[in-house]
Amino acid sequence: MRLLLDESVPRRLKRSLPRHAVRNVVEMGWGGIRNGELLARAANEFDALVTVDKNLQYQQNLDNLPIAVIVLDAKSNELPYLLPLIPKLEEALANLVPRAIVRIGA
């Protein structure tokens, strides 16, 4: 699966997702781009956006984009708090459909 890590997600998280093609917003040259435009760009190249932005799903209309959004809901966006969510993330990715919004918490 082709995954894009939002700016708020530590870049090192991609090491924990070796079965997927993972890039981050900065690598794509999209740093600082607002969520609406980011989702539109990501929809052309990725299957899902992985973020820790809990408000994204309420701020954007995903009905028109063929991309899923996965929200990692942890105490912090620091890697030690996100790593325990990887098994649930992998499970969600196995069943992911376009336009889905999936919240993964501890």
C-alpha positions as CSV (number, residue, x, y, z in Angstrom):
1,M,0.0,0.0,0.0
2,R,1.2,3.5,-0.8
3,L,1.2,5.6,2.4
4,L,1.9,9.3,3.0
5,L,2.9,10.4,6.5
6,D,1.6,13.8,7.5
7,E,4.1,16.4,8.8
8,S,2.9,15.8,12.3
9,V,4.0,12.1,12.1
10,P,7.6,11.3,12.9
11,R,9.5,10.3,9.8
12,R,11.1,7.3,11.6
13,L,7.6,5.7,11.8
14,K,8.1,4.5,8.2
15,R,10.8,2.1,9.4
16,S,8.0,0.2,11.2
17,L,6.0,-0.2,8.0
18,P,8.4,-2.1,5.7
19,R,5.6,-3.9,3.8
20,H,4.4,-0.6,2.4
21,A,5.7,2.2,0.1
22,V,5.9,5.0,2.7
23,R,6.8,8.6,2.0
24,N,6.4,11.7,4.1
25,V,5.1,15.2,3.3
26,V,8.5,16.8,3.4
27,E,10.0,14.1,1.0
28,M,7.3,14.9,-1.4
29,G,8.1,18.6,-1.3
30,W,4.7,19.4,0.2
31,G,5.7,20.8,3.6
32,G,3.5,23.6,4.8
33,I,0.6,22.8,2.4
34,R,-2.8,23.1,3.9
35,N,-4.8,19.9,4.5
36,G,-7.3,20.4,1.6
37,E,-4.6,20.8,-1.0
38,L,-2.5,18.1,0.6
39,L,-5.3,15.6,0.4
40,A,-5.9,16.5,-3.3
41,R,-2.3,16.0,-4.1
42,A,-1.9,12.8,-2.1
43,A,-5.0,11.3,-3.7
44,N,-3.1,11.2,-7.0
45,E,-0.2,9.2,-5.6
46,F,-1.2,7.5,-2.4
47,D,-3.8,5.1,-1.0
48,A,-3.9,6.6,2.5
49,L,-2.7,9.6,4.5
50,V,-1.5,8.7,8.0
51,T,-1.8,11.6,10.5
52,V,-2.1,12.4,14.1
53,D,-4.4,15.4,13.4
54,K,-7.6,14.4,15.2
55,N,-9.6,17.3,13.6
56,L,-8.7,16.6,10.0
57,Q,-11.8,14.4,9.4
58,Y,-14.0,17.3,10.6
59,Q,-12.3,20.0,8.6
60,Q,-12.2,18.2,5.2
61,N,-14.7,16.6,2.9
62,L,-13.3,13.3,1.9
63,D,-16.2,12.2,-0.2
64,N,-14.7,13.6,-3.4
65,L,-11.2,12.1,-2.9
66,P,-10.2,8.5,-3.6
67,I,-7.9,8.4,-0.5
68,A,-8.3,7.1,3.0
69,V,-7.3,8.9,6.1
70,I,-5.9,7.1,9.1
71,V,-5.7,9.0,12.4
72,L,-3.3,7.7,15.0
73,D,-4.8,8.7,18.3
74,A,-2.1,8.6,21.0
75,K,-1.1,10.6,24.0
76,S,1.6,12.3,21.9
77,N,2.9,12.3,18.4
78,E,6.3,11.1,19.6
79,L,7.5,7.8,18.2
80,P,7.4,5.8,21.5
81,Y,3.7,6.6,21.8
82,L,2.9,5.7,18.1
83,L,4.8,2.5,17.8
84,P,2.3,0.5,20.0
85,L,-0.3,1.4,17.4
86,I,1.5,-0.3,14.5
87,P,-0.2,-3.7,14.9
88,K,-3.7,-2.0,14.7
89,L,-2.5,0.2,11.9
90,E,-1.4,-2.9,9.9
91,E,-4.8,-4.5,10.6
92,A,-6.6,-1.4,9.4
93,L,-4.5,-1.2,6.2
94,A,-5.3,-4.8,5.3
95,N,-9.0,-3.9,5.2
96,L,-8.8,-0.3,4.0
97,V,-11.1,1.1,1.4
98,P,-10.9,4.4,-0.4
99,R,-12.5,7.4,1.4
100,A,-12.5,5.6,4.7
101,I,-11.6,7.5,7.9
102,V,-10.0,5.2,10.4
103,R,-9.1,6.2,14.0
104,I,-6.6,4.0,15.7
105,G,-6.1,4.5,19.4
106,A,-4.3,2.7,22.2
